[in-house]
Amino acid sequence: MKKVSYYRDLFDEAFNKFIELAKLKDTTYTRPDVFAKTDTELVEELKTAREIKVISLFNAIKKYNNFTDEEAQVEYDQIQSED
């Protein structure tokens, strides 16, 4: 039991040092998007999804342009008025 307590204390100390170092740095870590799609890949994916009817035009517009609901609605309305 003494060994377990010893290793827990070591872990707690190392963890607390890590937290203090993290607080000193003013940067945040973000996971890189390794599987980011190119525009062509994204368009093909959305086009296929639309063809097999698993995504709406509204959601395709929103996803492709990274729009909010309001921005996507404006774009959707504009597309509908052109047809």
One Martini backbone bead per residue (centre of mass of N, CA, C, O) as a GRO file, in nm:
protein
   83
    1MET     BB    1   0.055   0.065  -0.016
    2LYS     BB    2   0.301   0.254  -0.016
    3LYS     BB    3   0.354   0.253  -0.323
    4VAL     BB    4   0.088   0.369  -0.415
    5SER     BB    5   0.114   0.637  -0.266
    6TYR     BB    6   0.377   0.727  -0.398
    7TYR     BB    7   0.270   0.730  -0.698
    8ARG     BB    8   0.040   0.924  -0.651
    9ASP     BB    9   0.215   1.162  -0.562
   10LEU     BB   10   0.380   1.182  -0.822
   11PHE     BB   11   0.144   1.230  -1.007
   12ASP     BB   12   0.029   1.483  -0.870
   13GLU     BB   13   0.282   1.653  -0.909
   14ALA     BB   14   0.302   1.637  -1.216
   15PHE     BB   15   0.018   1.744  -1.275
   16ASN     BB   16   0.052   2.021  -1.135
   17LYS     BB   17   0.285   2.116  -1.316
   18PHE     BB   18   0.131   2.102  -1.579
   19ILE     BB   19  -0.087   2.306  -1.505
   20GLU     BB   20   0.103   2.544  -1.453
   21LEU     BB   21   0.223   2.552  -1.739
   22ALA     BB   22  -0.047   2.596  -1.884
   23LYS     BB   23  -0.107   2.873  -1.746
   24LEU     BB   24   0.145   3.028  -1.860
   25LYS     BB   25   0.033   2.965  -2.121
   26ASP     BB   26  -0.139   3.144  -2.403
   27THR     BB   27  -0.211   2.866  -2.528
   28THR     BB   28  -0.388   2.656  -2.749
   29TYR     BB   29  -0.486   2.340  -2.831
   30THR     BB   30  -0.526   2.210  -3.160
   31ARG     BB   31  -0.652   1.992  -3.367
   32PRO     BB   32  -0.567   1.880  -3.652
   33ASP     BB   33  -0.702   1.859  -3.983
   34VAL     BB   34  -0.617   1.585  -4.152
   35PHE     BB   35  -0.917   1.537  -4.308
   36ALA     BB   36  -0.930   1.757  -4.498
   37LYS     BB   37  -1.110   1.895  -4.748
   38THR     BB   38  -1.141   1.975  -5.046
   39ASP     BB   39  -1.344   2.140  -5.248
   40THR     BB   40  -1.392   1.907  -5.445
   41GLU     BB   41  -1.462   1.689  -5.236
   42LEU     BB   42  -1.700   1.839  -5.107
   43VAL     BB   43  -1.873   1.871  -5.358
   44GLU     BB   44  -1.898   1.569  -5.424
   45GLU     BB   45  -2.025   1.485  -5.158
   46LEU     BB   46  -2.276   1.675  -5.174
   47LYS     BB   47  -2.378   1.583  -5.449
   48THR     BB   48  -2.426   1.289  -5.370
   49ALA     BB   49  -2.615   1.346  -5.132
   50ARG     BB   50  -2.833   1.483  -5.307
   51GLU     BB   51  -2.890   1.249  -5.509
   52ILE     BB   52  -2.967   1.046  -5.250
   53LYS     BB   53  -3.122   1.213  -5.030
   54VAL     BB   54  -2.934   1.298  -4.739
   55ILE     BB   55  -2.949   1.610  -4.822
   56SER     BB   56  -3.009   1.928  -4.814
   57LEU     BB   57  -2.967   2.223  -4.960
   58PHE     BB   58  -2.937   2.386  -4.704
   59ASN     BB   59  -2.712   2.202  -4.573
   60ALA     BB   60  -2.512   2.224  -4.806
   61ILE     BB   61  -2.470   2.525  -4.789
   62LYS     BB   62  -2.383   2.536  -4.495
   63LYS     BB   63  -2.136   2.344  -4.516
   64TYR     BB   64  -1.971   2.467  -4.750
   65ASN     BB   65  -1.978   2.782  -4.623
   66ASN     BB   66  -2.005   2.801  -4.315
   67PHE     BB   67  -2.293   2.868  -4.215
   68THR     BB   68  -2.549   2.995  -4.087
   69ASP     BB   69  -2.879   2.981  -4.084
   70GLU     BB   70  -2.926   3.267  -4.196
   71GLU     BB   71  -2.725   3.260  -4.433
   72ALA     BB   72  -2.846   3.008  -4.567
   73GLN     BB   73  -3.130   3.125  -4.616
   74VAL     BB   74  -3.048   3.348  -4.808
   75GLU     BB   75  -2.917   3.163  -5.021
   76TYR     BB   76  -3.161   2.982  -5.069
   77ASP     BB   77  -3.356   3.206  -5.163
   78GLN     BB   78  -3.183   3.293  -5.405
   79ILE     BB   79  -3.188   3.022  -5.553
   80GLN     BB   80  -3.500   2.999  -5.575
   81SER     BB   81  -3.532   3.271  -5.745
   82GLU     BB   82  -3.364   3.167  -6.002
   83ASP     BB   83  -3.559   2.916  -6.093
   0.00000   0.00000   0.00000
